[in-house]
Amino acid sequence: MGQVHAAPEGDPGAGDAGRMLDQRAPAGTLRVGTGGRTVVDIAAEVTAATGWVPAWVS
């Protein structure tokens, strides 16, 4: 599993963060959308993607 990065949509700097991630993030990096989502929802997606917990838990 590669790295996990999140950039909030709707944030004035999110476009810049997204472009930076596109340019600098290594292959295999999972991008997680955060706009309008709860911390619990984001955490569930990230932990399921990393294999730390089964997907059915999230």
Stockholm file with secondary structure:
# STOCKHOLM 1.0

chainA/1-58         MGQVHAAPEGDPGAGDAGRMLDQRAPAGTLRVGTGGRTVVDIAAEVTAATGWVPAWVS
#=GR chainA/1-58 SS CCCEEEECTTSTTHHHHHHHHHHHSCTTCEEEECTTCCHHHHHHHHHHHHTSSCGGGC
#=GC SS_cons        CCCEEEECTTSTTHHHHHHHHHHHSCTTCEEEECTTCCHHHHHHHHHHHHTSSCGGGC
//
